[in-house]
Amino acid sequence: SSKLVYPTTEEELRLAVANANQNHLKIKVVTKFSHTIPKLACPSSEQASKTVLISTEHYGSSIEIDKVKMEVTADAGVGLRDLINKVEEASLSLVASPYWEGVTVGGLISTGAHGSSWWGNGGALHDHVVGLSLVVPGSALEGFAKVYRLESNDPLLKAAKVSLGVLGVISKVKFKLEGAFKRSITLNFTKDEGIEDEYMEHGKKYEFGDIGWYPSAYTAVYRYDQRLPLTTSGDAVNDFLGFQSQSVLVSSATRAIGIVFLISPPKCFRQLLYIPIYIFQHV
């Protein structure tokens, strides 16, 4: 079977990569939540002894906030909710974030996880990254692995941000922050007539707006999502069940039902076809 290592520091992470490089092993990085599917960074199942899995489950203790520069630097294994909580304690905010919190800093950057916005730098969290550390293979003189520190002016930063794990192992990520703010969310269920024309104005009017489209039901759900001052009263919570932790039994049953419906979908299931429409900047 494949070897599994749990680094707790950046140096231990570097040593894990160095050992793999020195012994010609394939590497796959996983987290405490999940891992990516693409085979671009997938060890060989036929030669498991020649592969190593590096888990960031225990590599998430460091979150450093610079209030003057309004930046935060976090270990790759830090969970998104932990990062948000720490930033909010400093009266600051991440401008963008994906809707699902079950991701790590390194994972969401590698896969391009996103919310919805074309205001400012946009709704993808990697567009708010101003620095990144990457562990890559090195020569024998370099100890078989080294750490690259990429800053905002480095031409390699864009490539390293959404790299799907093929350019190295992300060890630390630095995000640009803004002053703390709240968000107000209202969902408007309406007919989908003119949706192809409305989404442009919707994106211009609401900073974090998106649209949920149910084409078989001729319905569109417009999300009116915008920031408010921190002094605004109220502390509501988004309690949507789809974005909360669920029992493994619930997940297994949902997948099983989904497979049956895909093979022979009843009419009521076809009515539930959902197409999310996120609003992005052109790059």
Order of alpha helices (4+ residues) and beta strands (2+ residues): beta-alpha-beta-beta-beta-beta-alpha-beta-alpha-beta-beta-alpha-beta-beta-alpha-beta-beta-alpha-alpha-beta
